[in-house]
Amino acid sequence: MSSSSATADPLEARPQLGRNLTYGLLDSLGRAIVTGHYDDKPFPTEAELARQHSVSRSVTREAVKMLTAKGLLSARPRQGTVIQPATSWNLFDTDVLGWLLERQFSVDLLKHFNQLRVAIEPEAAALAARFGGEDDRRSISAGLARMEAAERGLDEPLDADIAFHVAILRASKNPFYAQFREVVATALRTSIRFTNRIKGRTASVADHAAVRDAIEARDPEGARAAMRHLIGDVLDLIDQVEADARF
């Protein structure tokens, strides 16, 4: 092998390094904003960020631009870059959602997420029963099989549960529902950890199997009801936790 082919071109490595620095700074600043690090202090200028994080101005400029696109920052004349109120944050952005779920745990956030799920996933299950193809049904069954394997310690429970729900969103054949797959995958990790910790067990395989069976039978109403029951169980659990906290 020649030395030219064995040695990586440093010019090719630089763009990747720049992207890594930008995303590293994006993650650091996004997490700091969402967790309240800047609540009692002004957001730094690009020059200050570059100095604090030992990166170039172009890296800080790109990271700030990405945070602005996510709704966390805005640039105002004579005021510089300022943090936007939480109501302006893009909650469907998986980075923002991930940062929110990493901060101090909020039952309210978990409740709001599952209220969104109960508005979307039962309909996705009904659509999957109507329009899902053979490959879709195999993917749903594969997700359920992974959950069954996880019960025996042969798979990771969170990943298996997420695979099942994402397969149903895809099987709906509705591109808008399918777009929720990353949001569901990100937020389910916190939701499932919370509910499993409270219940002292993993998600009910039987309840998930009821959803799969209705989809297999091409029974939209049955699939809708089974999924609504599955997520409603989570909301009932959250309500019980809130009630216990009041006493």
N, C-alpha and C positions, 0 to 999 in steps of 0.2 A: 504493500500500500504506500502511495507517495505521501510525502510530508504535507503537500497541499491539501490532499483529501482527508488526512488524519487530523488536521488542525482546524478548529472552527474559525470561521472568518469573524474577527472582532466587530466588523461593521455590521454583520448580520445579527450579532448578539445585542447590540446597543438598543435597537427599537424594542426588543423584548424586555430588556432591563428597564427602559423608560416606562413601559406599561406596568411592570411589576411595582416600580416606585410609585406610579400614579395610583394604582389600585390599593397599594399599601397605605398611602396617605389618605385616600378616600375612606378606607375602612376605619382608620384611626380617628379621623375627624368626624365621620358620621356617627361612630359610636360615642364619641365625646359629646357631640351635640345632643343626641337622643337621651343620653344618661344624665344630662344636666350639668356637664362640666363648665359650660359657659353661661349658666343661668345668671350669675352675679358678676359677670365681666364681659367686656366687649369682645366680639370675635376678632382674632388677629388679622392684620393686613397680610397680603401675599408675601411681602418682604419679610415680615415677622415669621410667618409660617415656614418660609424657605430656610430662614436662619435656625428656627427651633428644631426642624426636622432634618436639617442638613441635606436639602434637596434643591434643585434648581427652581428658578421662578417659573419656567415653563411647566414643570411638574405640578407646582402648587396651583398655577392658573388652570390647568386641566382638571385637577381634583375639585377645585372650587366650582368650575363650570358644571361638573357632573353632580355635585351636591345641589347646585341651583336647579338643575333639571329634575332632581328628585323632590324638589319643593322645600328643602331644608334651609336654603340660603337665598338671599336676593341682594342685588347691588342697587344702591340708591344714590342719586347725585348728592354730593357733599356729606353723605352719611357713611359711605363705604359699604362693605359687605356686612349684612346683618342677618341674624338667625330669624327664620320665619316661625310663626306660631304653629303648634302641633297640628292644628286644623288644616294647615296648608300642605302638610307632608303627604307624599304619595304612598298610601298604605298598601297599594298593590305592587309596589316595588319590593322585590324580595330582599334587597339589602336593608331597606328601611324597616321592613317587617322583622327581619332577623335582629336588627339592633334593638327594636322595641322589645322583642321577646327575651333579649339578653339582660335588659335592665331589671331593676327590682320587680319581682313578679307581681302581676296585677290580675286579680280574679276578674275584674271588669273587662280587661282586654281579652281574656280567654272567653268570657261570656259573649262579648261582641263578635268575636271570631266565629264561635259556634252558632250564633244567630245568623251569621252570613252563610255558614255551611248548610243550615237547615232550610235556607231559602233557595239554595242552589243544588246540592247533591241529590235530594229526592227527585227533582226534575231530571237531573242528569241520569239517574238510575232508570227512570221511566223511559227516557229517550233511548238509553242503551238497550232496553228490552224491545223497543220498536225497531231501532235502526242498526244496532250492533251486529257485526258480522261474525263469522266463525272464528277468525283470528282474535277479535275483541273478546269473545266469550272464553277463548283459551287463556288470554292474558288475565282475565278476571279470576278464572279458576286457578291459574298459576299463583296469583296473589293470595288466594285463600289457602292453597296448598302450602305456601310459605308460612302463613300464619299457623297452620296446623303443625308444621315442622318446628316453628318457634316454640310452641307449647311443649315440645319434647327437647328443647334446648339445641335444636339443629339449625336455627336461623335467628336473625336479629329481629325481635318483635316489632320495633318501630319501623324498620325498613320494610318488613313484610306488610304491615298495616297500611303504610303509605302506598306501596305498590298496588294494593287492592283498590284503594280509593282513586288513585291516578288512572288506573286501567278503566274504571267506570267513566271518569270524565272524558277520556279519549273515546270510549265506546259510544258516547252520546252523539258523536258525529256533528256536534255543534261547536264551531271553532271558538265561540265566545266562552263556553263552558270549559273547553279544552285549555284555554289560556289560563284558567285558574289552577292548573296542575302545579305550577311552581309555588304559588301562594299556599296551596293546600299542603304541599310537601314540606314547606318551611314551617308553617304554623302548627301542623299536626305534631311535629316533634315535641313542642312544648305542651300542647293539649293532651297528647297521649301520655306523656310523662306525668303530668299532673293527675289525670284521672286514674292511671294505673297505681300511682302512689296512694291515692285516697282509697281506692277499692281494694288494694293489696293483691291485685291480679292483673293479667294482661287483658286486652280487649276480648269480648265474647266472640269466639269463633262461630258459635251457633247463630248469633245475630247477623254476622257477616254472611254466613252460609245462606240464610233466609233471603238476603238481597241477591246473592248469586243465583239461587234456585229460581227466583222470580224472573230474573233476566234470562236465564236459560229457557224458562217456559214461555218467554215472550209475553209476560204479563206486566204491562206498564203500571197498572194500579197497584199490584202486589209489590212490585219493585219500589215504587214511590213510598208506600206505607212502611215497608221493611226498612228502608233507609231513614225515613223520618223517625221511626222508633229507635233506630240505632243512635242517631245524633240526639234525639230527645232525651235519651238516657243520660247523655253527657250533660245536657242543660239541667236536668233534674238534679244531678249530682252537684253541679255548681250552685244551684239554688239552695241545696241542703247545707253546703259549706258556708254560704253566706248567712243562712238562718242560724247555724251553730255559732258563728262569729258574733252574732248580736246578743247572745245569751252567755 
